Amino acid sequence: MLKRISALVLAGLTAMSVASCGSGGSGASGGSGTGSGSGSDAITMGFSQVGAESGWRTANTKSVQDSAKNAGITLKFSDAQQKQENQIKAIRSYIQQKVDIIAFSPVVESGWDTVLKEAQNAKIPVILTDRAVDSKDTTLYKTFLGSDFIEEGKKAGQWLVEEYKDTKDTVNIVELQGTTGSAPANDRKAGFAEVIGADAKFKVVASQTGDFTRAKGKEVMEAFLKSTPDIDVLYAHNDDMGLGAIEAIEGAGKVPGKDIKIITVDAVKDGMQALADGKINFIVECSPLLGPQLMDLAKKVVKGEQVPARVVTEETTFTQEQAKQVLSTRQY
């Protein structure tokens, strides 16, 4: 009888903590969990987010938080504020708390082996979300859930090649890269370069990080416009940098989408609106709504089921006309 009462009390506490999950801020938060080895079917996930640098990231965080609640998974959430040391600290905190599973979106690709080995030694499985790591030891994590960033870069390049297929003149391109060392920045650059590299008329005349933020995108674009007045195309690694760049272009008396054609990646609502308005010419989608897939994978991993080493999200691209058709139904 005593065991039955204890179980009911534990279930009630778990339900309360699930209801309160999803709060932000630094450090572990989102309710108490059962931890590993508790003998309960409830799952506690430690999740370390990159930060809140863009509309995409905000939507991604909400998807994870809402999906955890819907799946009955207790979420301990931390915001790394774009700093790798904050993520490593959070992961070590999750290990000490003996969560059932850890998921995180790495700020950069390198430098994770030590802390991932600590999680492995503690028998806590890890799922990578949105961004990959460059570790040669793939046993340190169970799976990677996210987009194919190289393919995204290729899609951007393919549109550009098609757009200028009848042009023989040099096409001057400036590039706003994502956070230096991050997987999306590295891969979106590489995929784009691979496609346009087949035709010598395409020249990237300036390339600099905008840290995936609107403010930095504006700042760097202003510098590009001063140093490189002859710009035909802007390729921005995300919508937010592209939107910041639009402000700079308009401030310089030029017309975005016409005087300078713009390609971005993400397809968040603000970006899609700019696309529909003709200020952006083409957007490659990168969906932030990874929460449902993440929770499904987490349940399978905790149960000891086999999961694919790589789970790629399905995504598309948008022209200006396509953006007008779907803008009203965008979830982010």
C-alpha positions in Angstrom: 0.0 0.0 0.0 2.8 2.4 0.9 4.5 1.7 -2.4 1.2 2.5 -4.2 0.8 5.8 -2.4 4.5 6.7 -3.2 4.0 5.9 -6.8 0.9 8.1 -7.0 2.7 11.0 -5.3 5.6 10.6 -7.7 3.3 10.6 -10.7 1.6 13.8 -9.4 4.9 15.5 -9.0 6.0 14.5 -12.5 2.8 15.8 -14.0 3.3 19.1 -12.2 6.9 19.4 -13.4 5.9 18.6 -17.0 3.3 21.3 -16.9 5.9 23.9 -15.9 8.6 22.9 -18.5 9.9 25.1 -21.2 11.1 28.2 -19.2 14.1 29.8 -20.7 17.1 31.5 -19.2 20.5 30.2 -18.4 21.1 27.1 -16.4 18.9 24.1 -16.1 15.2 24.9 -15.8 11.8 23.6 -16.7 10.8 21.4 -13.7 12.3 18.5 -11.9 12.7 15.2 -13.5 12.9 11.6 -12.5 16.5 11.2 -13.7 18.0 7.9 -14.9 17.7 4.9 -12.8 14.5 6.1 -11.1 12.5 3.1 -12.1 9.8 5.3 -13.7 8.7 5.4 -17.3 8.9 9.2 -17.3 11.7 10.7 -19.3 13.8 13.8 -18.3 15.6 15.5 -21.1 18.4 18.1 -20.7 18.4 20.4 -23.7 21.0 23.1 -24.4 20.0 25.7 -27.0 22.5 27.8 -29.0 20.7 31.0 -28.0 18.0 33.3 -29.3 19.9 35.0 -32.1 17.1 34.8 -34.7 13.4 34.3 -35.4 14.4 30.7 -36.5 16.0 29.9 -33.2 13.0 31.3 -31.2 10.7 29.1 -33.2 13.0 26.1 -32.7 13.0 26.6 -29.0 9.2 26.9 -28.8 8.9 23.7 -30.9 11.1 21.8 -28.5 9.4 23.1 -25.4 5.9 22.5 -26.7 6.7 19.1 -28.0 8.3 18.0 -24.8 5.1 19.0 -22.9 2.9 17.2 -25.4 5.0 14.1 -25.2 5.0 14.0 -21.4 8.8 14.5 -21.3 10.2 16.7 -18.5 12.5 19.3 -20.1 15.5 21.0 -18.4 16.3 23.8 -20.8 19.3 26.1 -21.0 20.3 29.0 -23.3 24.0 29.1 -24.2 23.8 32.7 -25.4 26.1 31.7 -28.4 28.9 30.5 -26.1 30.3 27.0 -26.3 31.6 27.1 -22.7 28.0 27.7 -21.6 26.8 24.6 -23.4 29.6 22.5 -22.0 28.7 23.7 -18.5 25.0 22.9 -19.1 25.7 19.4 -20.4 27.9 18.7 -17.4 25.1 19.9 -15.2 22.7 17.5 -16.9 25.1 14.7 -16.3 25.3 15.5 -12.6 21.5 15.6 -12.4 21.4 12.1 -14.1 18.9 13.1 -16.8 17.7 10.3 -19.0 18.8 11.9 -22.3 20.7 15.0 -23.5 20.0 16.9 -26.7 21.7 20.0 -27.9 22.3 22.2 -30.9 26.1 22.9 -30.9 27.3 26.5 -31.1 30.3 25.3 -33.2 31.4 22.0 -34.7 34.6 21.3 -32.8 35.6 20.8 -29.2 33.0 18.4 -27.9 34.7 15.0 -27.5 35.6 15.4 -23.8 32.1 16.4 -22.5 30.4 13.9 -24.8 32.7 11.2 -23.5 31.6 12.2 -20.0 28.0 11.7 -20.9 28.8 8.4 -22.5 30.6 7.2 -19.4 27.6 8.2 -17.4 25.4 6.1 -19.7 23.4 9.1 -20.8 22.6 9.1 -24.5 23.0 12.2 -26.6 21.1 13.5 -29.6 22.4 16.3 -31.8 19.8 18.7 -33.1 20.0 21.2 -36.0 23.8 21.3 -36.0 26.4 18.5 -36.2 29.8 18.1 -34.6 33.0 17.1 -36.3 34.0 14.4 -33.9 35.5 11.3 -35.5 34.0 9.1 -32.7 30.4 8.8 -33.8 29.6 6.5 -30.8 29.5 9.7 -28.7 26.0 10.5 -29.9 23.1 8.4 -30.9 21.8 10.4 -33.9 21.8 13.8 -35.6 18.4 15.4 -36.4 18.5 18.3 -38.7 18.8 19.8 -42.1 21.3 19.1 -44.8 23.1 22.4 -44.8 25.3 21.6 -47.8 22.2 20.9 -49.8 20.7 24.2 -48.7 23.8 26.0 -50.0 23.5 24.1 -53.3 19.9 25.0 -53.7 20.8 28.7 -53.3 23.6 28.3 -55.8 21.3 26.5 -58.3 18.8 29.3 -58.2 21.5 31.8 -58.9 22.9 29.9 -61.8 19.5 29.6 -63.4 18.7 33.3 -62.8 21.8 34.4 -64.6 22.0 31.6 -67.2 21.8 34.1 -70.1 24.3 36.5 -68.7 27.9 36.6 -69.8 28.9 39.5 -67.6 30.6 39.0 -64.2 28.1 38.6 -61.4 29.5 40.1 -58.2 28.3 38.4 -55.0 28.6 39.3 -51.4 28.1 36.7 -48.7 26.8 37.1 -45.1 28.1 34.0 -43.3 26.6 32.6 -40.1 28.5 32.2 -36.9 32.1 31.4 -37.6 32.9 27.7 -37.1 29.2 26.6 -36.9 28.0 23.7 -39.1 25.4 25.8 -41.0 27.9 28.5 -41.8 30.5 26.1 -43.0 28.2 23.9 -45.0 26.0 26.6 -46.6 29.1 28.3 -47.8 30.6 25.1 -49.2 27.4 24.0 -51.0 26.9 27.4 -52.6 30.6 27.6 -53.6 30.5 24.1 -55.2 27.6 25.1 -57.5 28.6 28.5 -58.6 32.3 27.5 -58.9 31.5 25.7 -62.2 31.0 29.1 -63.9 33.8 31.7 -63.7 31.4 34.6 -64.1 30.2 34.2 -60.5 32.6 35.9 -58.1 32.2 36.2 -54.4 33.8 39.6 -53.9 33.3 39.9 -50.1 32.4 37.3 -47.5 32.1 38.0 -43.7 30.2 36.6 -40.7 27.0 38.4 -39.6 26.6 36.0 -36.6 23.1 35.0 -37.8 21.7 38.3 -36.4 19.7 41.1 -38.0 21.8 43.9 -36.4 25.1 42.4 -37.5 23.8 41.7 -41.0 22.9 45.3 -41.4 26.3 46.4 -40.0 28.3 44.1 -42.3 26.2 45.0 -45.4 26.8 48.7 -44.8 30.5 47.9 -44.8 30.1 45.9 -48.0 28.3 48.7 -49.8 31.1 51.2 -48.9 34.0 48.9 -49.9 32.3 47.2 -52.9 29.9 49.5 -54.6 29.3 47.1 -57.6 27.2 44.4 -55.9 24.8 42.3 -58.0 23.8 39.6 -55.5 23.7 39.1 -51.7 23.7 35.5 -50.3 22.8 35.5 -46.6 23.1 32.3 -44.6 19.8 33.2 -42.8 16.8 35.4 -43.2 17.6 37.6 -40.2 20.9 38.7 -41.7 19.2 39.3 -45.0 16.6 41.4 -43.4 19.3 43.5 -41.7 21.0 43.8 -45.0 17.8 45.1 -46.6 17.8 48.0 -44.2 21.4 48.8 -45.2 20.6 48.6 -48.9 17.6 50.9 -48.6 19.7 53.2 -46.5 22.2 53.4 -49.3 19.4 54.5 -51.7 19.3 51.1 -53.6 16.3 48.8 -54.1 16.6 45.4 -52.5 15.5 42.6 -54.8 16.1 44.7 -57.9 19.4 46.6 -57.7 20.8 43.8 -55.5 19.2 40.4 -55.7 18.9 38.6 -52.4 19.0 34.9 -51.5 18.5 33.8 -48.0 18.0 30.6 -46.0 15.3 29.7 -43.3 11.9 30.9 -44.5 10.8 32.5 -41.2 7.7 34.6 -41.5 9.5 38.0 -41.6 11.7 36.6 -44.4 8.8 35.2 -46.3 7.0 38.6 -46.0 10.1 40.3 -47.5 10.1 37.7 -50.2 6.4 38.2 -51.0 7.1 42.0 -51.1 9.8 41.5 -53.6 12.7 42.6 -51.3 14.1 39.1 -51.3 14.2 37.0 -54.5 14.6 33.4 -53.3 14.5 31.6 -49.9 15.8 28.1 -49.2 13.7 26.6 -46.4 15.3 25.3 -43.1 12.5 24.2 -40.8 12.9 24.9 -37.1 10.0 22.7 -36.1 12.1 19.8 -35.0 10.4 19.2 -31.6 8.0 16.4 -32.5 10.8 14.4 -34.3 13.2 15.0 -31.4 10.8 13.7 -28.7 10.0 10.6 -30.8 13.7 9.9 -31.2 14.3 10.5 -27.5 11.7 7.9 -26.5 13.1 5.3 -28.8 16.7 6.0 -27.7 15.8 5.7 -24.0 14.0 2.4 -24.7 17.1 1.1 -26.3 15.6 1.0 -29.8 17.8 1.4 -32.9 17.5 4.8 -34.6 19.1 6.1 -37.9 22.4 7.7 -37.5 21.1 10.7 -39.4 17.5 12.0 -39.6 17.1 14.7 -42.3 14.1 17.1 -42.2 12.1 17.5 -45.3 12.3 21.1 -46.7 11.6 23.1 -49.9 12.4 26.4 -51.5 10.3 29.5 -52.2 10.1 32.1 -55.0 8.3 35.4 -54.6 5.0 34.0 -56.0 5.2 30.9 -53.9 5.7 33.0 -50.7 2.5 34.9 -51.4 0.6 31.7 -51.6 1.8 30.2 -48.3 2.5 33.2 -46.2 -0.8 33.2 -44.3 -0.3 29.6 -43.2 3.3 29.8 -41.9 3.7 28.5 -38.4 6.9 30.5 -37.6 
